[in-house]
Amino acid sequence: ENLSAVGVLLYRGIFAVVGISTAVPYIALLLLSMSACAVLSYVFVRRELGPWIALIAPLLLVTLGPAAEALLWPFESTLLGGLAFWLGAMLLIERAKPRTDAIGCALLILGIGSQSLAVALLPATAVALVLWTGWRKVWRRAWIVALPLVLYLAWYVVYQPHLERNLANAPGFIVDSFVATVTNLSGVSGTSFGAPLAAVLIAAVCMRCVYLRRIPPTTV
């Protein structure tokens, strides 16, 4: 369930200033959040996989394949904003300093307050903490993930949405979405090459992570 508190506050601020006489400020907010996602995703992926492979991440975000029409809806700024907050948090948390950890935790909270996508990304954040810190020291930094999660669960318990969920469909949906995006980006729509091409792309990224040296975090 989406909290969307950050988006509501931003929309109310814009409404108080310009009302609904023009859609320009709302569209500008969407473009700003999308641009932030593109830049932050490139910087984040470039550190691990290099400059050329890193171009794939922002291209996926700014096109969205068959879901490209979502970029025409200004309210999707909450989704892209939540992702941008998470990416910014990951870049800061990787530095492993008290100040950047605190700011990163704040960005995670803002991300959860924007869209529940950030909640789904908290396990990835926890795994990254383990890889960057090590099992023995990671408990000292566990609060970075625990605090946003506790705040979200507190809100969820109070709100108590009565909705039916079927998480068994989630993995298939993720795979189908990725294949559809790769198919549209590569221009092979209407053919059977989409799934093999997506598999080759994933294999190339995995091989890059395993066999090549890691790019220093200071490289931008």
Backbone bond lengths (Angstrom), bond angles and torsions (degrees), N, CA, C in turn:
res aa  C-N    CA-C-N  psi(-1)  N-CA   C-N-CA  omega(-1)  CA-C   N-CA-C  phi
1 E - - - 1.460 - - 1.523 109.20 -
2 N 1.319 116.61 135.90 1.461 120.74 -175.42 1.525 111.35 -87.49
3 L 1.313 115.20 130.94 1.463 120.66 176.26 1.529 110.66 -76.48
4 S 1.322 116.71 -48.94 1.472 123.66 173.10 1.523 114.13 58.47
5 A 1.338 117.69 23.22 1.460 120.05 -178.69 1.525 112.20 -66.00
6 V 1.324 117.06 -39.42 1.468 120.33 -179.26 1.522 110.36 -64.77
7 G 1.322 117.00 -44.46 1.453 120.58 178.78 1.523 112.48 -62.72
8 V 1.327 116.65 -40.33 1.459 120.60 178.67 1.522 111.14 -62.95
9 L 1.316 116.47 -44.22 1.468 120.40 179.38 1.527 111.33 -63.23
10 L 1.337 116.62 -43.03 1.469 119.90 179.09 1.531 111.13 -64.47
11 Y 1.314 116.75 -42.90 1.465 120.63 -179.90 1.531 110.99 -65.79
12 R 1.318 116.45 -39.37 1.468 119.00 178.22 1.526 110.80 -66.16
13 G 1.329 116.65 -37.24 1.460 119.82 176.97 1.519 111.86 -63.45
14 I 1.346 115.64 -45.11 1.465 119.77 179.06 1.530 110.39 -65.27
15 F 1.339 116.36 -41.37 1.463 120.46 -179.81 1.524 111.31 -62.79
16 A 1.343 116.00 -37.40 1.466 119.15 -179.83 1.521 111.94 -66.70
17 V 1.331 116.82 -25.93 1.472 120.70 -177.10 1.525 111.60 -91.48
18 V 1.333 117.74 -49.89 1.471 120.55 -174.30 1.514 113.64 -117.16
19 G 1.329 117.58 -7.67 1.447 119.44 -178.50 1.515 111.59 67.73
20 I 1.361 116.31 -142.92 1.468 120.84 178.18 1.528 110.75 -118.29
21 S 1.330 115.00 23.69 1.463 119.33 -179.56 1.525 111.93 -70.97
22 T 1.327 116.74 -21.87 1.458 121.11 179.20 1.519 109.33 -146.95
23 A 1.323 115.65 147.33 1.467 120.60 179.78 1.520 112.53 -95.25
24 V 1.332 116.90 -1.04 1.462 120.82 -174.61 1.528 112.72 -57.87
25 P 1.351 120.44 -48.54 1.472 118.99 -179.13 1.528 112.77 -61.81
26 Y 1.317 116.83 -36.31 1.460 120.50 -179.38 1.536 110.93 -69.75
27 I 1.321 116.50 -40.35 1.463 120.72 176.58 1.527 110.21 -67.53
28 A 1.340 116.52 -37.67 1.468 120.51 178.56 1.527 110.58 -62.51
29 L 1.331 116.94 -37.56 1.464 120.77 177.48 1.524 110.51 -63.74
30 L 1.331 116.54 -40.51 1.465 120.82 176.92 1.520 111.06 -62.92
31 L 1.323 117.00 -46.92 1.468 120.89 -178.99 1.522 111.10 -65.04
32 L 1.330 116.92 -36.82 1.465 120.57 178.55 1.527 111.17 -64.59
33 S 1.322 116.84 -45.88 1.465 120.02 -179.99 1.525 111.17 -66.85
34 M 1.340 117.25 -37.41 1.466 120.46 178.21 1.529 110.78 -66.53
35 S 1.324 116.69 -42.12 1.470 120.40 178.62 1.519 111.20 -64.35
36 A 1.329 116.54 -39.56 1.464 120.07 178.00 1.521 110.70 -62.82
37 C 1.321 117.23 -41.41 1.472 120.78 177.37 1.518 111.26 -61.75
38 A 1.329 116.39 -43.83 1.462 120.50 -177.86 1.526 111.24 -62.86
39 V 1.326 116.57 -47.48 1.468 120.93 -177.78 1.527 110.85 -66.85
40 L 1.333 116.99 -48.13 1.467 120.52 -176.98 1.522 111.46 -65.92
41 S 1.338 117.29 -38.91 1.464 119.23 178.82 1.521 111.17 -65.64
42 Y 1.330 116.74 -37.43 1.472 119.26 178.76 1.531 110.33 -65.30
43 V 1.328 116.75 -46.23 1.466 120.38 -179.59 1.526 110.44 -61.54
44 F 1.340 116.19 -43.03 1.461 120.44 -177.00 1.532 111.37 -66.14
45 V 1.330 117.10 -47.08 1.465 120.76 -177.92 1.525 110.82 -72.22
46 R 1.322 117.60 -33.76 1.463 120.87 -178.49 1.522 111.83 -61.96
47 R 1.302 116.94 -33.36 1.464 119.88 179.16 1.520 112.10 -64.31
48 E 1.331 116.42 -29.67 1.454 120.37 -175.68 1.527 113.34 -99.08
49 L 1.330 117.69 -35.76 1.462 120.49 -169.40 1.513 114.23 -119.87
50 G 1.325 118.58 -4.62 1.453 119.58 -180.00 1.522 112.35 97.64
51 P 1.349 116.93 166.94 1.472 121.17 -171.99 1.517 115.38 -69.87
52 W 1.345 118.41 -31.26 1.457 119.27 -174.19 1.520 111.90 -81.35
53 I 1.326 117.31 -48.50 1.460 120.18 177.38 1.527 110.48 -63.24
54 A 1.340 116.24 -31.19 1.462 120.27 -178.85 1.522 112.62 -64.01
55 L 1.315 117.96 -20.55 1.467 120.70 179.02 1.526 112.13 -66.35
56 I 1.328 116.76 -21.49 1.455 120.28 -178.67 1.531 110.89 -63.26
57 A 1.330 116.74 -41.52 1.472 120.54 -176.21 1.526 112.83 -60.05
58 P 1.338 119.87 -54.54 1.470 118.55 179.32 1.526 113.36 -65.29
59 L 1.341 117.43 -31.81 1.463 119.63 177.97 1.526 111.21 -63.95
60 L 1.322 116.38 -39.90 1.460 120.02 177.17 1.519 111.45 -64.29
61 L 1.321 116.24 -38.09 1.461 120.45 -176.19 1.522 112.79 -73.41
62 V 1.320 117.13 -35.71 1.469 119.17 -175.37 1.525 112.48 -89.95
63 T 1.339 117.58 -4.57 1.461 119.76 177.68 1.528 111.91 -114.72
64 L 1.318 117.26 -41.41 1.472 123.68 178.00 1.538 113.17 61.17
65 G 1.312 118.07 14.26 1.454 120.20 174.80 1.517 112.87 55.86
66 P 1.345 118.04 -127.72 1.463 120.77 -178.77 1.520 113.87 -69.48
67 A 1.321 117.88 -10.22 1.468 121.44 178.51 1.523 111.78 -99.25
68 A 1.338 116.17 21.83 1.466 120.28 -175.99 1.518 112.73 -60.89
69 E 1.343 117.35 -25.75 1.467 119.02 -179.29 1.527 111.87 -65.19
70 A 1.354 116.12 -18.42 1.461 118.82 178.07 1.527 111.62 -63.71
71 L 1.333 116.60 -24.53 1.460 120.11 179.51 1.523 112.06 -73.07
72 L 1.327 117.42 -7.52 1.461 121.17 178.39 1.522 111.82 -91.11
73 W 1.302 117.37 -7.13 1.466 121.77 -176.80 1.520 109.29 -102.87
74 P 1.323 118.64 113.53 1.477 121.19 -175.81 1.524 114.17 -58.66
75 F 1.352 117.44 -30.13 1.467 118.33 -177.22 1.525 112.71 -68.46
76 E 1.348 116.91 -12.06 1.467 119.20 176.13 1.528 111.75 -70.12
77 S 1.327 117.29 -3.37 1.466 120.50 175.06 1.524 111.03 -60.88
78 T 1.334 117.74 -25.56 1.468 119.93 177.32 1.527 110.77 -67.16
79 L 1.342 116.48 -40.85 1.468 120.68 178.12 1.525 111.41 -65.93
80 L 1.332 116.09 -51.00 1.457 120.21 -178.90 1.528 111.04 -67.95
81 G 1.333 116.83 -34.02 1.461 119.82 176.86 1.516 111.97 -64.58
82 G 1.341 116.52 -42.19 1.466 119.80 177.26 1.514 112.08 -61.28
83 L 1.330 116.46 -40.33 1.460 120.66 177.92 1.524 111.11 -67.65
84 A 1.325 116.92 -39.86 1.471 120.66 179.22 1.526 110.82 -63.93
85 F 1.327 117.26 -41.82 1.468 120.56 177.35 1.529 110.59 -61.92
86 W 1.332 116.95 -40.43 1.467 119.96 179.93 1.525 111.12 -66.28
87 L 1.313 117.37 -43.73 1.467 120.64 179.43 1.533 110.71 -62.48
88 G 1.326 116.26 -43.45 1.464 119.31 177.17 1.518 111.70 -61.83
89 A 1.336 115.99 -39.31 1.471 119.99 178.38 1.519 111.10 -63.19
90 M 1.336 117.47 -41.95 1.464 120.73 -179.26 1.524 111.38 -64.06
91 L 1.310 116.92 -40.44 1.462 120.03 178.82 1.520 111.61 -63.68
92 L 1.327 116.65 -35.62 1.467 120.37 -179.90 1.528 111.54 -77.72
93 I 1.332 116.42 -41.65 1.466 120.26 -178.53 1.522 111.28 -63.44
94 E 1.323 116.62 -32.17 1.469 120.60 -179.59 1.525 111.91 -61.46
95 R 1.328 117.41 -25.39 1.468 120.83 -179.17 1.522 112.92 -72.07
96 A 1.351 116.88 -20.08 1.467 122.41 173.80 1.526 113.19 58.05
97 K 1.325 116.81 44.00 1.457 122.00 174.81 1.525 109.21 -119.49
98 P 1.334 118.98 149.11 1.474 120.64 -177.48 1.527 113.37 -54.86
99 R 1.323 116.71 -42.86 1.468 119.39 -177.91 1.527 111.32 -67.77
100 T 1.324 116.91 -45.78 1.466 119.52 -179.84 1.528 111.29 -68.90
101 D 1.338 117.50 -31.03 1.464 120.18 175.57 1.526 110.51 -63.85
102 A 1.325 116.83 -42.90 1.459 120.73 -179.63 1.528 111.20 -65.07
103 I 1.336 116.39 -44.13 1.466 119.61 178.95 1.526 110.15 -66.36
104 G 1.340 116.18 -39.98 1.454 120.03 178.00 1.520 112.03 -61.27
105 C 1.330 116.99 -41.37 1.464 121.15 177.06 1.527 110.27 -62.50
106 A 1.329 117.01 -41.69 1.469 120.88 177.94 1.530 110.93 -61.96
107 L 1.338 116.57 -39.55 1.464 119.89 178.55 1.530 111.41 -67.22
108 L 1.327 116.93 -35.45 1.462 119.65 175.67 1.522 111.10 -63.21
109 I 1.323 116.20 -40.26 1.467 120.54 177.96 1.529 110.19 -63.89
110 L 1.338 116.51 -42.94 1.462 120.11 177.61 1.531 111.06 -64.50
111 G 1.336 115.89 -37.44 1.457 119.50 177.71 1.521 111.90 -62.80
112 I 1.340 116.33 -44.35 1.461 120.39 177.82 1.528 110.19 -65.47
113 G 1.327 116.42 -34.98 1.458 120.51 177.53 1.507 112.95 -71.73
114 S 1.329 117.11 -12.56 1.456 120.99 178.21 1.524 111.90 -94.50
115 Q 1.333 115.30 -46.78 1.470 119.70 -175.75 1.514 109.25 -160.82
116 S 1.326 116.74 142.05 1.461 120.95 -177.05 1.516 113.28 -68.58
117 L 1.319 117.31 -5.56 1.458 120.13 171.78 1.517 110.46 -54.81
118 A 1.320 117.00 -36.49 1.461 121.17 -179.98 1.526 111.33 -64.91
119 V 1.330 117.15 -29.37 1.468 120.36 176.69 1.523 109.69 -67.45
120 A 1.330 116.16 -43.11 1.463 120.29 179.43 1.521 111.95 -64.19
121 L 1.332 116.63 -23.49 1.466 121.00 -179.27 1.529 112.86 -89.87
122 L 1.328 117.75 -5.87 1.462 119.76 178.86 1.533 112.81 -61.70
123 P 1.336 120.55 -39.22 1.479 118.71 175.31 1.524 112.37 -59.74
124 A 1.333 117.45 -38.19 1.467 119.94 176.77 1.521 110.48 -64.48
125 T 1.334 116.37 -36.71 1.468 120.33 176.82 1.520 110.65 -64.27
126 A 1.325 116.38 -41.34 1.472 120.28 179.57 1.528 110.93 -64.90
127 V 1.330 116.87 -41.85 1.467 120.32 177.77 1.521 110.35 -62.90
128 A 1.330 116.89 -42.16 1.466 120.59 178.66 1.530 110.66 -61.97
129 L 1.320 117.22 -39.16 1.465 120.31 177.95 1.521 111.22 -61.03
130 V 1.331 116.27 -41.61 1.458 120.20 179.00 1.527 110.59 -64.37
131 L 1.322 117.15 -43.87 1.465 120.89 -178.71 1.517 111.76 -67.03
132 W 1.326 117.12 -37.18 1.467 120.81 -177.43 1.517 113.36 -82.28
133 T 1.339 116.45 -27.67 1.467 119.99 -173.58 1.519 112.60 -106.99
134 G 1.331 117.47 -35.30 1.460 120.92 -174.81 1.520 110.42 99.40
135 W 1.345 115.40 152.76 1.460 120.50 -176.07 1.527 112.40 -61.11
136 R 1.298 117.61 -37.65 1.466 119.85 -173.23 1.524 113.21 -72.70
137 K 1.311 117.02 -31.84 1.460 120.48 -176.22 1.517 114.15 -103.88
138 V 1.323 116.61 -7.78 1.465 119.10 -172.89 1.525 112.01 -65.98
139 W 1.337 116.96 -27.38 1.471 118.90 -177.72 1.518 111.82 -63.99
140 R 1.308 117.23 -26.16 1.462 119.83 178.77 1.529 111.30 -69.66
141 R 1.308 116.97 -21.57 1.464 120.97 -178.69 1.523 112.42 -112.06
142 A 1.318 116.60 8.81 1.464 120.22 -177.83 1.527 111.90 -63.50
143 W 1.329 117.19 -24.28 1.465 120.28 -178.99 1.529 112.42 -61.92
144 I 1.322 116.58 -23.94 1.464 120.32 -179.09 1.534 110.32 -60.06
145 V 1.317 116.42 -39.32 1.459 121.13 178.83 1.531 111.18 -91.80
146 A 1.338 116.48 -35.16 1.468 120.37 -174.93 1.528 112.21 -65.29
147 L 1.323 117.67 -42.22 1.468 120.39 -176.67 1.533 112.15 -62.25
148 P 1.332 120.00 -50.94 1.474 119.11 176.98 1.528 112.50 -59.46
149 L 1.352 116.73 -38.84 1.458 119.98 -178.84 1.528 111.23 -65.61
150 V 1.321 116.88 -42.95 1.464 120.96 179.38 1.528 110.89 -62.97
151 L 1.319 116.64 -42.69 1.463 120.09 179.17 1.529 111.03 -63.06
152 Y 1.328 116.44 -41.35 1.465 118.88 179.19 1.529 110.72 -66.46
153 L 1.335 117.47 -43.37 1.455 120.33 -179.86 1.524 110.92 -63.96
154 A 1.341 117.59 -36.82 1.460 120.64 177.13 1.529 110.90 -61.45
155 W 1.343 115.73 -44.88 1.462 119.16 176.95 1.520 111.02 -64.15
156 Y 1.316 117.30 -41.23 1.460 121.69 -177.61 1.520 110.98 -63.65
157 V 1.326 117.25 -41.25 1.469 121.07 -179.84 1.525 110.60 -65.14
158 V 1.332 116.61 -40.75 1.463 120.15 179.61 1.523 110.99 -68.66
159 Y 1.334 116.31 -40.76 1.461 121.20 -177.94 1.522 111.68 -72.66
160 Q 1.344 116.79 -42.06 1.460 124.05 177.99 1.534 113.23 49.92
161 P 1.292 118.16 65.24 1.466 119.24 176.80 1.522 111.16 -71.55
162 H 1.313 117.22 131.92 1.460 121.81 -179.39 1.534 108.53 -99.62
163 L 1.321 114.80 81.59 1.454 120.47 -177.86 1.527 109.53 -126.40
164 E 1.309 115.98 143.33 1.455 121.12 177.32 1.529 109.86 -82.58
165 R 1.324 116.00 135.82 1.456 121.36 -179.85 1.524 109.95 -122.48
166 N 1.301 116.85 147.09 1.455 122.11 174.00 1.519 107.76 -133.93
167 L 1.333 115.76 85.21 1.459 120.88 -175.76 1.524 112.37 -70.06
168 A 1.329 117.20 -14.14 1.464 119.66 -179.77 1.529 111.28 -64.29
169 N 1.329 117.08 -23.71 1.463 120.45 -179.89 1.530 112.86 -84.23
170 A 1.331 117.09 -11.47 1.466 120.58 -174.50 1.535 113.13 -63.08
171 P 1.349 120.10 -48.86 1.482 118.90 -178.95 1.523 112.96 -57.96
172 G 1.332 116.76 -44.49 1.457 119.63 179.22 1.516 112.49 -63.61
173 F 1.335 115.97 -37.79 1.467 120.10 178.19 1.523 111.11 -64.06
174 I 1.329 116.84 -40.57 1.463 121.05 -179.86 1.527 110.60 -64.98
175 V 1.329 116.21 -45.06 1.468 120.15 179.95 1.526 110.80 -63.86
176 D 1.325 116.94 -45.92 1.464 120.59 -179.34 1.525 111.17 -62.64
177 S 1.329 117.09 -38.93 1.464 120.79 179.76 1.524 110.86 -65.58
178 F 1.335 116.52 -42.26 1.465 120.07 -179.96 1.522 111.05 -65.53
179 V 1.340 116.69 -43.97 1.470 120.47 179.53 1.525 110.32 -63.23
180 A 1.331 117.16 -41.53 1.463 120.68 -179.95 1.527 110.98 -64.35
181 T 1.331 116.99 -38.94 1.463 120.43 179.60 1.525 110.78 -66.72
182 V 1.335 117.25 -45.75 1.464 121.31 178.70 1.532 110.43 -62.40
183 T 1.322 116.18 -39.86 1.466 120.65 -179.99 1.521 111.30 -61.32
184 N 1.325 116.70 -45.72 1.455 120.31 -178.50 1.519 112.28 -71.26
185 L 1.335 116.80 -37.07 1.469 119.48 179.81 1.528 111.44 -68.43
186 S 1.312 117.58 -34.76 1.464 121.32 -176.69 1.524 112.75 -85.77
187 G 1.334 116.98 -9.93 1.462 120.00 177.94 1.511 114.57 76.49
188 V 1.347 117.27 24.64 1.468 119.82 -179.44 1.529 110.97 -107.52
189 S 1.325 116.23 26.46 1.462 120.13 179.26 1.525 110.47 -59.00
190 G 1.326 114.63 142.97 1.455 118.99 179.85 1.514 114.12 85.19
191 T 1.331 116.66 1.37 1.468 120.82 177.95 1.521 109.30 -118.73
192 S 1.323 115.99 178.81 1.468 121.31 -179.47 1.526 111.68 -99.87
193 F 1.336 117.30 16.54 1.462 120.12 -176.02 1.527 113.21 -89.80
194 G 1.327 117.40 -8.07 1.455 120.03 -175.31 1.514 113.56 -61.32
195 A 1.340 117.22 -53.05 1.463 121.42 -178.06 1.535 112.32 -62.83
196 P 1.355 119.83 -46.80 1.472 118.63 177.02 1.528 112.83 -61.54
197 L 1.329 116.63 -37.65 1.451 119.66 179.54 1.525 111.15 -65.49
198 A 1.325 116.93 -40.12 1.464 120.77 176.97 1.525 111.04 -63.89
199 A 1.339 116.34 -39.67 1.468 120.34 178.56 1.519 111.34 -64.99
200 V 1.329 116.92 -41.72 1.471 120.77 177.61 1.519 110.77 -63.11
201 L 1.325 116.93 -39.79 1.461 120.94 179.47 1.520 111.35 -63.40
202 I 1.322 116.98 -44.58 1.464 120.94 178.37 1.525 110.47 -64.04
203 A 1.340 116.69 -41.42 1.468 120.74 179.20 1.525 110.93 -63.12
204 A 1.338 117.08 -39.29 1.466 120.57 179.58 1.522 111.14 -65.00
205 V 1.318 116.22 -40.93 1.469 119.95 178.81 1.520 110.33 -65.60
206 C 1.341 117.35 -42.77 1.471 120.90 179.47 1.530 111.37 -63.27
207 M 1.311 117.17 -42.07 1.464 120.67 178.58 1.523 111.03 -64.43
208 R 1.336 115.72 -38.05 1.466 119.33 178.12 1.520 110.75 -63.29
209 C 1.322 116.41 -39.71 1.471 120.49 -179.78 1.525 111.63 -68.20
210 V 1.345 116.87 -34.84 1.467 120.64 -173.49 1.526 112.61 -84.30
211 Y 1.335 117.22 -43.90 1.462 120.20 -167.45 1.524 115.05 -99.60
212 L 1.311 118.33 -23.76 1.458 119.33 -177.04 1.510 111.32 -99.98
213 R 1.297 115.32 158.81 1.450 120.24 -177.15 1.517 110.91 -71.20
214 R 1.309 115.34 149.47 1.463 120.97 178.71 1.513 110.25 -75.91
215 I 1.330 116.47 136.22 1.458 121.20 178.57 1.519 109.26 -75.89
216 P 1.333 119.93 134.95 1.461 121.54 -178.21 1.516 111.44 -57.17
217 P 1.372 118.55 143.80 1.454 122.25 -179.12 1.528 112.73 -61.84
218 T 1.309 117.27 -21.56 1.466 119.67 -177.55 1.518 112.19 -77.62
219 T 1.357 115.74 -10.77 1.473 119.35 -179.22 1.522 109.60 -77.72
220 V 1.296 118.58 129.28 1.466 122.98 -179.15 1.529 107.89 -123.14
